[in-house]
Amino acid sequence: MKKKLLLLLFVFLVSFASAQKASVSGVITYEDNPVPFTNVYIKGTSVGTMSDIDGKYTFEVSEGSWNVSVQIQAYRSQTKKITIAAGESQNIDFTLTEDALGLEEIVVSATRNRISKKEAPVIVNVLGPKLFSATQSLSLADGLNYQPGVRVETNCQNCGFTQVRLNGLGGEYTQILVNSKPVFSALNGVYGLEQIPVSIIDRVEVVRSGGSALFGSNAIAGTINVITKEPVNNSWEVNSSLALIDGTTADRNVNVNASIVSEDLTSGITVYGIYRNRDAYDANGDGFTEITKLTNNSLGAKLFLKPNDNSKIGLDFTGIKEYRRGGDRIELAPQFTDIAEDLDHNTVFAGLDYELFDDARKNTVKAYVSLQNTDRDSYYGGLGGGRTRADSIVANNAFGKTKDLAAVAGIKYTHNFKNNDVITTGIEYQLNDTNDRIPGYNRLVDQQVNSTGLYGQYEWKPIEKFTALIGARLDHVNVDGFYTIGDIERSSQVDEIVVSPRLTLLYNITEELQFRGGYARGFRAAQAFNEDLHISSVGGEQRFVILSDDLESEFSDAFTGSFNFTKDFNKVQTNFLVEGFYTSLQNPFTIVSTGSSLPNGSILEETRNGVGAYVAGTNLELSVSPNKQWYFQAGATFQNALFREDQILFEADGTVPGEQNVVLEEFVRTPNIYGFLNTNWTPTDAFKIDVTGSFTGPMVVPRVVSDSGFIDLVDSDSFLDLTTKLTYHFDLKETFHVELSGGVQNIFNSFQDDFDTGALRDSDYVYGPNRPRTFFIGLKFGDF
């Protein structure tokens, strides 16, 4: 009898407890169509659910007043306040609005945690497949120009070396991440931007200004985070295109992607393959390339597994095999030509991470390891085209071998407080081991960089309108480098501890107007970077860069401030950003031509500490979407990049009559104005027109005009690189879609017209758009 009474009491208590719960349910739609897999939750709690395939949701909540929010990519988030009594059921429907301007996209590069762009205390720009498609971008290098403060340039006719500049600073100042990991090494910085195809990219997050407090050294100008595609649903596609550079030179591309996701959404995999074959292009008919021959074969996969509701395992892999060749007589072996740069890369990126949550999603631990390994066979040589026996011997000595390993491992902990404050801390180890050897020139870069970083940041939200992000990173950096060229030997031995603080603020002045401001300290240890690993030719001989004696680490102080105005005028969505930036450099690394030659005739340049320098400017960005048929975005950067005193670019040794030191106050290859345009019109669901473009203002470009390396400073013209693309979409059946496209890149043929010519040319004298007028067509089909 006693047991029965206890059982009845238990049932009563359970029933009573259940009765105290309230029920919230509803349906989520967009234009009368259900929106599945939408996050629905009570703000500030772990209570919530996800809508089903029909857009319906339901969950239980305690009595009281709550803010019910919905959030999903590509739509505006919404919040509705409810007051609900115990045992009551309320129906709350949501009608979503498209986030046409992408203002509420979820990003990770701002704080190393998932956060809405609108709530991030730093500005994060996102480039995605829609923009890459509109610009007909095939590689990462093609698509980066279309954000404020970002400019990609080509630096060599023979090999196609590219670098990305953020806020006026060179490529070595930008930390490129792959899936949020710093495994994009200095060697990758030479050719890697063109090696990563956009077909494997889910999105690219760009954060301007210093990020050393989060991601370690080399993030002085900012970070570019390349996030590869994840499996979201079952899909597949084949995408092929053919481009004719200047109407004659073929660039062929084929991509294959497929994703499979389990029905319970606990596992999934995406696989992708890429084939690209581009012929060499000669712009001026002198028999030497301006655009290299290129073949790229890439294969990769990304998968996830959720062992339970509170954990997730992720694995990604990408293998890239790329061959590029520039110079003359491409059909011959490189040692039988007058000038050749011949490069065969085999690169692997791989990463594994494990994420663990508690039931309330208040505590998160993430452990990760990633690596990049590159094997490269190279040839940098010239004057082997049957001139003299001595020239032929030198040409045969120009073969090289490079091995490069970058690895990162770490663990990160995040805690979310009840008042929405967030603390993030972690420890991270980074390794970069480079061995670049050309025995014939006695050229060696043998460098190992080890860095251990301890970082922490506190996201403080004392009131709803204000957020402060306070953080710092403590890095122990060790550089062990040995460098030779000819009979010259140099070394870099660095063992230092560096503290990099960071402070950023976000204040919502009104619902439409936001202010952001920040300060970040950055550094770069004395070591070889991408420019130092690049070999170009001039006068038929190679030009080498070596670190100077007693090179000291470089430090920076970066300040930013911005106002962001967002407002809907009826159905017209608008966003306007004005951002000011100022970055001061102490001991900046500069490359100086020494005015002397090596015994084999090669030109020698040194990386030295220059006098102080700074970059100051303004970024402007305007986005407007009157309706889902129209989208317009434009941006411009106005800046000055100056040394505090005249900087030596060429140092005369007094042996050549008429040559004297060449000095300059402003940064070379850095325009004071540049910008972009991105507009889209979709008159019907089947037809779309894209017009995109980039503008580059005048700049000072160095040009070597003598065997000693003497420099002439050339003022370049302005360039407007405009692309138009037409796309037509139709469905053969519900699960089989087809897209046909075509258009013209650089429609006005705004292209450099004063390239150096012949075997004795300065191959680095390149500026402006990376291709002349180019016609293209494309075909895409599948279930996507």
PyMOL commands that set and color helices and strands:
alter all, ss='L'
color gray80, all
select helices_A, chain A and resi 2-20+117-119+129-134+140-143+171-173+188-195+198-200+212-215+334-336+389-396+439-441+530-533
alter helices_A, ss='H'
color red, helices_A
select strands_A, chain A and resi 21-30+33-34+39-42+48-50+56-62+64-71+78-84+89-91+94-95+106-107+115-116+125-127+150-154+162-166+174-178+201-208+222-228+235-245+249-261+267-278+293-305+311-327+339-357+363-382+399-416+422-438+443-463+466-485+488-508+513-524+536-538+541-547+554-569+572-586+589-597+603-609+613-627+630-650+662-666+673-681+687-696+700-704+711-715+719-733+736-745+774-783
alter strands_A, ss='S'
color yellow, strands_A
deselect
rebuild
show_as cartoon
